[in-house]
């Protein structure tokens, strides 16, 4: 997945990286992490409805259908609104044929909602977009899939959408209630099954996005003061989300120069991972605009493959630091970049620890032993964020 702020050249570098992967994949079909024996080639996915990638790559714009670009590269252009409308039409179409359930007020309300109205629900459009990308990636048709996340708003908000939607579903119709009501009212069973399927997809997408064996994230930045200010927030957001970051690409062709200060900033935030687990490189300025296939090839952008090393909040460490029973003390910690420690805020919502960094809030699911505990303290030593916990007497099991 390639992401970064608008105007940083995300689409250009994603296309150039996909072409480089396609060139490398030609003699080695069927060896990718998502590949089967009969697969090969690379899929480039664009989620920007106004993307000019079809023009740059010299193909027709055919939303929702893979279009061959070269012998080893296909382009899939997804329109978020079209994806939402198609998914919702299928969902309401199934509900409309539920027989006895058609007389239920809930079914009538749902089937009466227009697909265009769904864009206002938290996370639904972005979730459906990610689900379409996942389905393409796991179809077994392509060896590697490159996702250009530009043009879909805040890319971190897009990647957080399964968490947002799962939380909304649990608030509106908690799982224990919908299972109980489906058992008591058979007419609700099909609706509950459909909602359960969406909830499972949310959990599957959350796990896939943080899966360092299958996914690699490539962060694009720019030179100049704008790039310097943004790179810290983006690395911090990637850490708290547990994204498997594999490279930071500073695009000298967009934004101001120099780029070395931005790279130094990224390396400082990445610590020992810089250069080993996460590459940091500058994409040099070109005399010609990369508006054609041949010019995109000349960029030779490398997108490192997944390395299987979980990052930051995807692999928190839980430690028992002392005491027993209600006097026990626990610590949860992970490596976390904090460009501005004063903007760190912590909260609690059910089984989640709410972590806010530079205005970006991410729920971090607590391990089971900490869900019956209260937060007592927090500390950041310049590299790791540590949160202290003690048992909550109201819910801690008594012996």
N, C-alpha and C positions, 0 to 999 in steps of 0.2 A: 504494500500500500504506500502510495506516494502522496504526501500532504504538506501543506504550508500555507502561509497567508496569501490572499489574493494579490496578483501582480508579481509574484516571485518566480513565475515560470514553471509551476508544477506540471502543467499539461505538457510543456515542451520536454522537460526532463523525464517524465513518465513515458512519453512516446519514444524518446531516444533510448531510454533504458530497456523498453520492450523490444526495440529493434536489435539492440545488442544481445539480449537474451535469445531472441529468435536466431540470430546469426550463430551463437554458440550452440543452440539446441539442434541445429541441422544435422550434425553427424552423431548426435547422442539422443535420439528420440527414445521416450519411454523411461527416462531415468530420474524424473523429478519426484519430489515428495508427495505430490498428489496424483502421480501418473499411474496408469495401468499399462499392461503390455502392449496394448493397441493404440496408445495415445502418443501425441507429439505436438510440438509447436507451442506457441505462446498466444494468450488472449490478452488484449489491452481493453480495459473497461473504462468508459467515460460516463460520469453521472451528471455532467453539465448539459442541460437542454440546449444551450446556445454554444456549445463547444465547436471550435473550428478544426478539431482534429480530423474529421473526414476530409475536409479540403486540403489540409496539410499532407495527409497520407494519400491523397489522390483517389478516394473512393466515394461512393454515394452514401448519403446519410439514410440509414434504414433502422430506425429506432426499434430496439428489442430483438434484433436479429444479428448474429455474427456475420461480418462481412470480411472476406479474404482481402488482405493487404499485400502480403507476399506469400510465398510457399510455406512459410513457417509462422506467420503472424496474422491473427484475425482481430478485428475491431468490433466490440460490442458497445453500442451507444444506448444507454438507458435514460429514459425521461422519467424523473421521479413521479410526476403527476400521472403519467400513463401506467406506471407500475402500480401505483396506489389504486387507480380506477379498476384495473384488471383484477387485482387481488380482492377488492371489496365487492365487485360484481359477482365473483365466484362465491364469496362467503354468503352474501345476501341471497344469491340464487339457491344455495343449498338450504338456507333457512326457510325460504318461501315454500319449499316442498316438504316441510316437516309434518305435514298432516295435522294432527290434533294441536300441535304447537302453534299453528298459524293463528289460533284464536287468542293466544297469550299476548297481553299488551306489550311485553318486552320485544317479542318477535316483530310485531307490527311497527314498533318504534325503530328498531334496527333496520328493517327492510325499507323503511321510508327515508333513511338518511342517504343523501346523495354522496357519491364518492368524493366530489370536490370539497364537501364539508369536513372530510376527515383530516385535511391538512392542518386544522386547528387543534387536533388532539395531540397531547404530548408524545413525541417520539414515533408516532405511527408511520408517517411517510418515510422517515429515515430508516426505521426498522424494516419496512417492506423492501426498501432499496438494498439494504445489506443482505436481506434474505435472498433476493434475486442474485446478488453477486456470489453469495455462498453456494447457491444451487448450481451456478455456472462453474465455480471453482471445483466443486466436488462431483461434477458430472463424469469425470474421467476422460473428457475429450481433449484437454490441454495439459501440457507438461508444467507450464508456469502461467500464472495469472497476475497481471499488473493492473492495479486499480488506481486511476487518477481521481483523487477525491476533491479536486478543485471544482468550483461552480456549484457546490451543494451547501453553501453557507459555511459555518464554523465546522471544520473537519472533526474536531474533538467532540463537538456536540453530536455529530452524526454517529461516531463510534460509541458514544455513551448512550445512544437511543435505546438499545435493548434493555439496559438497566432502568432507564426512565419509564419505558412502557411496562416492564414487568412490575415496577413499583406501583404504577397507576392501576394496573389490573388488580393487584393485591389489595389496593385501597378500595376500589369500586366493588369487587366481588372476591373476597378472600378465598383461597383455595379450599380450606376446610368447609366453608359455607357452600361453595358451588358443588363440591362433591356430595355433601349431605343433601342439598336441595335436589340434585339430579337423581339421587337414590330414592327420595320421597316422591318426586314428581317426574315420572318417566318422560313427560313431554319436554322437560328441560334438559334431558340427557344429551341430545345432539348439540344444543347450544353450549353446554358445559364442556363437551368433548372438543368443540371447535376452539373455545377459549383456552382449554388446557393445551391444545396443540400450539397456539400462539405463545403461551407461557413457556412451553418446552423449547420453542424456537428461540425465544429471548435468551434462555439459559445457554442454549447451544452456541448462539452467536457471541455471547459474553466469553465463553470458554475459547471459542475459535480465535477471536480477536487477540486474546492474550496468549495464544498457543505459540511458543517460540520454536516448536518443531515444524510448524506448517506455515507460519506467517512471519514476514519481516516488514518492518515499517521504516520508511525513508523520509526524513524531515528535510524540507527545502527551506533555505533562508536566503536573505539578500545581504548585500554589503551596506556600508553606511550606518548612520545612527539608527535608522528605522529597523534594520536587520539586527543590530546589536541589542536593541531594546526587546525585540520580539523573540529572539532565539532562546533567551533564558526562560520566558514564560512557556514556550512550546516544549522545551526539554523537561521542565517541571511537570507540565500536564501529562506528558508521555510517561513519566515516572509514576505519578499517582494513579494513572490508569493501568499501569503494568504493561504498556505496549512494548512488544519485542523490537525495540529500536536497533537498526543495523547500520544506518549511515546518516550523516548530516551532510547535505549538499548545499554549499553556499554558491549561489548563482551570480557570477560577476557580470552577467549580461543584463541583469535587472537590478535597479537600485544603485546606490552610490558605491564608490570604492573608498578605502580599501576593504578587502574581505578578510584579511588575516586577523583583524581584531575580533570579528564575529567567530571565526574558527577557534581562536584562543579562548573566547568566552564559552563556547560549546565544550571544548576540551576540559576546561576547568570545572564545569558542571558535571561532566560525565566521569571525571576522576580516572581511576585505573581502567575503566572500560574504553576510554578514548584510544583509538588506534588498534585495540585488540578485539573487543566484542563489537565496537561501534567505530566504523571508519569516518573520518572527517576530511572532506576534500573540497576544493574549489573547482567549479565548472567555469573555464575561462571564457572571456568575451570573444565573440566571433565578428568578423567584418561583415558577414552576410547574415541576414535574418534567417533562422531555421524554419522556413515556411514550406519546404518541400521535403520529400522523402530522402533524397540524396543528402541534403544538408543536415537533416536530423541524424542520419547515420554517422556523419563526421563528428558529432559530439562525443560519441563513444562513452556514454554514461554507464557506469557499472552499478548494478543494484545487487548487493550481496544477498546470498540465499539465507534462509533461516538457519540458525546455528544451534538451536535446542537449549539455549541458556535463558531461563526465565529472568525477567528484569523487575526490579523495584517492587511495587505493591502487588505484583502477580505472585510473588514468592516471599511473603512476610515471614519473619522469624518470631516464634512465640517462646518465651523463656519464663520458667518459674524461678523467681529471684529470691524467694525466702518465705518463711512462715507456713502455717498449715491452717486448714479450715477457713474461718472467716478472717483470719489474720494473714492469709496468703497474699503474696504480691506477685503479679505477672507483668511482663513487658512484651509489647508488640513493636517490632521495628522493621524498617526496610530502608534501602538506600534511596534518598530523596534529594533532588536538586531544589534549592530554595533561592531564587534570584533576589528575593526580598523577604527575609524571615518575618518582618513585621506584618506581612500580609497573610501569614498562616493563621487559620482559624479551624477549630475542631468542634464537632457537635456529635450528637448521637440520635439515631432514628431506628428503633427496633434492633435488629441484628446487624445494622450497618454503622460504621464510624464515618461521619461526614467530614471530609477533609477539603478545606478551601485554600487554594493557593493562587495568588495573583488574580482573584476574581473568578477562578474556575473551581467548581465544587464537584467532587467525585465521591460517591458512597463506596467504601471499602468494606466488603463482607467480613465480619469477624469470625475467627475460628470458634468452634462450639464451646470451648472452655471459657471463652471471654464473653459470651452472650449473656451470662448471668452475673456479669461484673460491672462495676462502675469505673468510669475514667477518673483517675486521681491526679495525673500529671502528664506533661509532655515536654520533650527536650529535643533539640537538634544540635548535633556536635559539629556541624559544618559538612557532614556527609550523610549521616543517617538520622532519620526521624524515629524517635522512640516515644511510645505512649504507655503510661503506667495504668494498671488496673488492680482493683481489689474486689473481692466477692460482695455482691449485693445481698445483705441479710434477708431481704424480703423474698428472694427467689432462690438463694443458694441452698442446695439440699443439705439438711441437717442429719447428722448421724445419731 
